[in-house]
Amino acid sequence: MSWLEVVVLGIVQGLTEFLPVSSSAHLRIVSAVGFGGDPGAAFTAVSQLGTEAAVIVYFAKDIWHLFLTWVRGFRDAEVRATDDYRLAWLVIIGSVPIAVLGVLFKDQIEGVARNLWLVATTLIVFGVLLGLAERFGKQVKPVERITVKDGILLGFAQAMALIPGVSRSGGTITAGLFLGLTRPAIVRYSFLLAIPSVFGAGLFTLPDVFAGDGPSGAQMLVAVVVAFVVGYAVIAWLLRFVQNNTVYVFVAYRIALGVALLAALSLGAVSAY
């Protein structure tokens, strides 16, 4: 892997991780079109450590408060009755599906799931679902009203992002809108929900990154740092954007990208693997 590819993919990761457009699909597509290869599922997972570090820094105060509330809740009944204590547990519960499914289907995630025909299809299908969720979701529930059932469903929605093209944030935003959550509420929960699952995936696949002729340790570090810097800027922008805008622009982008990729595959301009 060249240094140029490492930097470009780090930028792509930072730009797309938090948007409902699938960062893993973009890493796969950019690498195939621009560099004639596949960075691999392990590179994708480890590069996400940079963007999740950006989440921790950006939401440090909120995350620390939730953690302390969760710890105090073990010995204080009044704390256990608070919305923040329940939210902390919902983040933990919602992280279980992606952890379990990620381990069970590791080989498929690193193999057949990276087929660009599948990536193009999921970009389009889940783009349409995102549009339907925006159109028909009631958007009346704040983050404090997320129930245990909602947390489990959102956890499985996030787990679908193990398939490139689905999008972790896209899956949770789509499910959240269908469940009646407001855009700001589901985006905030999506940020929090990603922290344990993404860090777990990154650390779990770290040894695989350096197997074979993959990136060096220095290159991987640069990719993570670049993703962190770019991702931090995207967080601030996205939180402002969802306050007053629909997600239709992402729907249109996903469908256009998926159609363009299908055309390129049909013409033989890019290889599916």
Secondary structure per residue as TSV (DSSP state, phi and psi in degrees):
chain	resnum	aa	ss	phi	psi
A	1	M	-	360.0	128.2
A	2	S	-	-79.1	162.4
A	3	W	H	-65.0	-36.2
A	4	L	H	-61.0	-45.0
A	5	E	H	-62.9	-40.3
A	6	V	H	-60.4	-47.5
A	7	V	H	-66.6	-44.8
A	8	V	H	-60.7	-45.5
A	9	L	H	-68.3	-32.3
A	10	G	H	-64.0	-41.0
A	11	I	H	-64.9	-44.6
A	12	V	H	-60.8	-42.9
A	13	Q	H	-60.3	-46.5
A	14	G	H	-64.5	-37.6
A	15	L	H	-71.3	-33.9
A	16	T	H	-109.1	-12.1
A	17	E	T	-57.9	-42.0
A	18	F	T	-95.4	-9.5
A	19	L	T	-86.9	149.6
A	20	P	T	-79.5	52.9
A	21	V	T	-125.9	-1.7
A	22	S	-	77.6	100.1
A	23	S	H	-67.2	-37.9
A	24	S	H	-64.2	-37.0
A	25	A	H	-65.9	-41.5
A	26	H	H	-67.7	-39.2
A	27	L	H	-62.3	-41.2
A	28	R	H	-65.7	-44.5
A	29	I	H	-70.3	-47.6
A	30	V	H	-61.4	-41.5
A	31	S	H	-65.9	-40.6
A	32	A	H	-68.3	-45.3
A	33	V	H	-76.7	-43.7
A	34	G	H	-89.0	-25.4
A	35	F	H	-130.7	1.9
A	36	G	S	67.1	31.4
A	37	G	S	-154.7	-163.6
A	38	D	-	-134.1	120.4
A	39	P	-	-66.5	-19.1
A	40	G	-	93.1	153.6
A	41	A	H	-64.7	-33.0
A	42	A	H	-66.5	-44.4
A	43	F	H	-59.8	-42.6
A	44	T	H	-59.2	-47.5
A	45	A	H	-64.7	-41.5
A	46	V	H	-73.0	-37.7
A	47	S	H	-63.3	-26.3
A	48	Q	H	-68.8	-15.7
A	49	L	H	-61.3	-33.2
A	50	G	H	-66.2	-45.9
A	51	T	H	-70.7	-33.5
A	52	E	H	-72.9	-30.0
A	53	A	H	-63.3	-35.3
A	54	A	H	-63.3	-39.1
A	55	V	H	-62.0	-44.7
A	56	I	H	-62.7	-42.6
A	57	V	H	-67.1	-45.2
A	58	Y	H	-66.1	-40.2
A	59	F	T	-106.0	26.2
A	60	A	H	-54.0	-45.0
A	61	K	H	-63.7	-46.3
A	62	D	H	-64.1	-43.5
A	63	I	H	-65.0	-43.8
A	64	W	H	-62.8	-40.3
A	65	H	H	-63.3	-44.2
A	66	L	H	-63.7	-40.6
A	67	F	H	-64.5	-46.6
A	68	L	H	-63.5	-39.0
A	69	T	H	-62.7	-43.1
A	70	W	H	-61.6	-43.9
A	71	V	H	-66.7	-45.3
A	72	R	H	-65.1	-27.0
A	73	G	T	-64.4	-21.6
A	74	F	T	-68.6	-21.7
A	75	R	T	-125.2	1.3
A	76	D	-	-131.6	111.9
A	77	A	H	-63.7	-33.5
A	78	E	H	-66.0	-38.4
A	79	V	H	-66.1	-38.1
A	80	R	H	-64.5	-16.4
A	81	A	T	-90.9	-1.3
A	82	T	S	-86.3	157.4
A	83	D	H	-65.6	-36.2
A	84	D	H	-67.1	-37.4
A	85	Y	H	-63.8	-43.5
A	86	R	H	-65.1	-39.3
A	87	L	H	-63.6	-39.6
A	88	A	H	-60.6	-42.9
A	89	W	H	-68.5	-34.6
A	90	L	H	-65.1	-34.9
A	91	V	H	-64.9	-41.9
A	92	I	H	-65.4	-48.4
A	93	I	H	-61.5	-43.8
A	94	G	H	-68.1	-16.2
A	95	S	H	-85.6	-14.0
A	96	V	H	-66.2	-47.1
A	97	P	H	-56.2	-46.4
A	98	I	H	-68.1	-31.7
A	99	A	H	-67.6	-46.6
A	100	V	H	-66.8	-49.7
A	101	L	H	-67.1	-33.5
A	102	G	H	-63.4	-37.7
A	103	V	H	-74.7	-44.3
A	104	L	H	-65.0	-36.2
A	105	F	T	-113.3	30.1
A	106	K	H	-55.9	-45.2
A	107	D	H	-65.2	-42.1
A	108	Q	H	-67.5	-36.6
A	109	I	H	-64.6	-37.7
A	110	E	H	-84.9	-8.1
A	111	G	T	-118.3	-96.6
A	112	V	G	-60.6	-30.4
A	113	A	G	-66.6	-15.3
A	114	R	G	-94.3	7.3
A	115	N	-	-62.9	127.2
A	116	L	H	-67.6	-23.1
A	117	W	H	-63.2	-42.8
A	118	L	H	-67.6	-41.2
A	119	V	H	-59.7	-46.4
A	120	A	H	-61.8	-41.9
A	121	T	H	-65.3	-44.4
A	122	T	H	-68.1	-34.0
A	123	L	H	-57.4	-45.7
A	124	I	H	-72.4	-51.3
A	125	V	H	-60.7	-47.9
A	126	F	H	-77.5	-17.8
A	127	G	H	-68.3	-43.2
A	128	V	H	-62.6	-43.1
A	129	L	H	-62.2	-38.5
A	130	L	H	-63.1	-41.2
A	131	G	H	-63.8	-40.9
A	132	L	H	-65.8	-38.0
A	133	A	H	-64.8	-41.5
A	134	E	H	-63.4	-38.9
A	135	R	H	-73.3	-42.0
A	136	F	H	-107.6	-10.5
A	137	G	-	-67.3	138.1
A	138	K	-	-73.6	-29.7
A	139	Q	-	53.8	56.1
A	140	V	-	-121.5	-11.8
A	141	K	B	-97.3	125.0
A	142	P	-	-77.0	172.9
A	143	V	G	-62.3	-28.2
A	144	E	G	-67.3	-17.6
A	145	R	G	-98.9	10.3
A	146	I	-	-67.7	126.5
A	147	T	-	-93.7	171.3
A	148	V	H	-61.0	-42.0
A	149	K	H	-60.1	-43.6
A	150	D	H	-60.1	-43.7
A	151	G	H	-60.7	-40.6
A	152	I	H	-66.6	-46.2
A	153	L	H	-62.4	-41.1
A	154	L	H	-67.6	-31.8
A	155	G	H	-64.3	-42.7
A	156	F	H	-69.5	-33.5
A	157	A	H	-63.4	-41.1
A	158	Q	H	-64.6	-38.0
A	159	A	H	-63.5	-26.5
A	160	M	G	-63.6	-20.3
A	161	A	G	-71.0	-3.5
A	162	L	G	-61.6	-21.3
A	163	I	S	-92.4	116.9
A	164	P	T	-56.2	134.8
A	165	G	T	109.3	-23.4
A	166	V	S	-75.7	-49.9
A	167	S	-	87.3	121.3
A	168	R	H	-61.6	-51.1
A	169	S	H	-68.0	-36.6
A	170	G	H	-63.3	-41.6
A	171	G	H	-64.5	-45.3
A	172	T	H	-70.8	-37.7
A	173	I	H	-65.5	-42.6
A	174	T	H	-60.4	-51.2
A	175	A	H	-62.8	-41.6
A	176	G	H	-63.0	-41.3
A	177	L	H	-65.9	-41.1
A	178	F	H	-63.3	-30.0
A	179	L	T	-83.1	-0.7
A	180	G	T	94.7	5.0
A	181	L	B	-74.0	152.0
A	182	T	-	-75.3	158.9
A	183	R	H	-58.3	-50.6
A	184	P	H	-58.3	-37.2
A	185	A	H	-65.2	-48.1
A	186	I	H	-72.7	-31.8
A	187	V	H	-66.1	-43.3
A	188	R	H	-62.7	-46.0
A	189	Y	H	-63.2	-37.5
A	190	S	H	-61.4	-41.6
A	191	F	H	-59.5	-48.4
A	192	L	H	-66.6	-40.7
A	193	L	H	-64.1	-30.2
A	194	A	H	-73.0	-26.0
A	195	I	H	-57.7	-57.4
A	196	P	H	-67.0	-37.5
A	197	S	H	-70.5	-42.8
A	198	V	H	-71.0	-42.6
A	199	F	H	-64.0	-38.8
A	200	G	H	-62.6	-44.4
A	201	A	H	-65.5	-41.2
A	202	G	H	-63.2	-45.1
A	203	L	H	-70.4	-35.2
A	204	F	H	-65.3	-37.8
A	205	T	H	-97.9	-0.5
A	206	L	H	-53.0	-44.7
A	207	P	H	-62.5	-28.5
A	208	D	H	-71.9	-24.1
A	209	V	H	-62.0	-39.4
A	210	F	T	-93.8	7.8
A	211	A	S	-77.5	144.8
A	212	G	T	69.8	-138.3
A	213	D	T	-106.7	37.4
A	214	G	-	-75.8	-168.9
A	215	P	-	-68.0	154.6
A	216	S	-	-78.2	170.7
A	217	G	H	-60.7	-39.9
A	218	A	H	-65.1	-41.3
A	219	Q	H	-65.0	-40.6
A	220	M	H	-66.1	-38.0
A	221	L	H	-63.6	-42.3
A	222	V	H	-62.7	-42.9
A	223	A	H	-60.2	-42.2
A	224	V	H	-65.7	-43.7
A	225	V	H	-65.1	-44.2
A	226	V	H	-61.4	-44.3
A	227	A	H	-61.7	-37.7
A	228	F	H	-62.5	-50.0
A	229	V	H	-63.0	-49.4
A	230	V	H	-67.1	-42.4
A	231	G	H	-61.3	-37.8
A	232	Y	H	-61.0	-43.0
A	233	A	H	-65.7	-37.1
A	234	V	H	-68.4	-35.5
A	235	I	H	-57.7	-50.3
A	236	A	H	-60.5	-41.2
A	237	W	H	-66.8	-45.4
A	238	L	H	-64.7	-40.6
A	239	L	H	-62.2	-36.9
A	240	R	H	-71.5	-39.1
A	241	F	H	-63.2	-46.4
A	242	V	H	-72.3	-13.5
A	243	Q	H	-63.2	-38.7
A	244	N	H	-129.4	7.6
A	245	N	-	-131.1	151.2
A	246	T	-	-80.4	175.9
A	247	V	S	-99.8	12.8
A	248	Y	H	-61.4	-30.7
A	249	V	H	-62.5	-35.4
A	250	F	H	-73.5	-33.8
A	251	V	H	-61.0	-50.1
A	252	A	H	-61.4	-41.3
A	253	Y	H	-64.6	-44.8
A	254	R	H	-60.6	-46.7
A	255	I	H	-64.8	-43.7
A	256	A	H	-62.4	-44.0
A	257	L	H	-65.4	-41.9
A	258	G	H	-62.8	-43.5
A	259	V	H	-64.5	-43.7
A	260	A	H	-62.0	-40.0
A	261	L	H	-67.2	-41.1
A	262	L	H	-60.6	-40.5
A	263	A	H	-64.4	-43.7
A	264	A	H	-64.2	-39.1
A	265	L	H	-66.7	-42.4
A	266	S	H	-63.9	-35.0
A	267	L	T	-84.3	-6.1
A	268	G	T	77.1	15.2
A	269	A	S	-72.9	-21.8
A	270	V	S	-143.5	145.9
A	271	S	-	-87.0	144.1
A	272	A	-	-68.4	-23.0
A	273	Y	-	-123.8	360.0
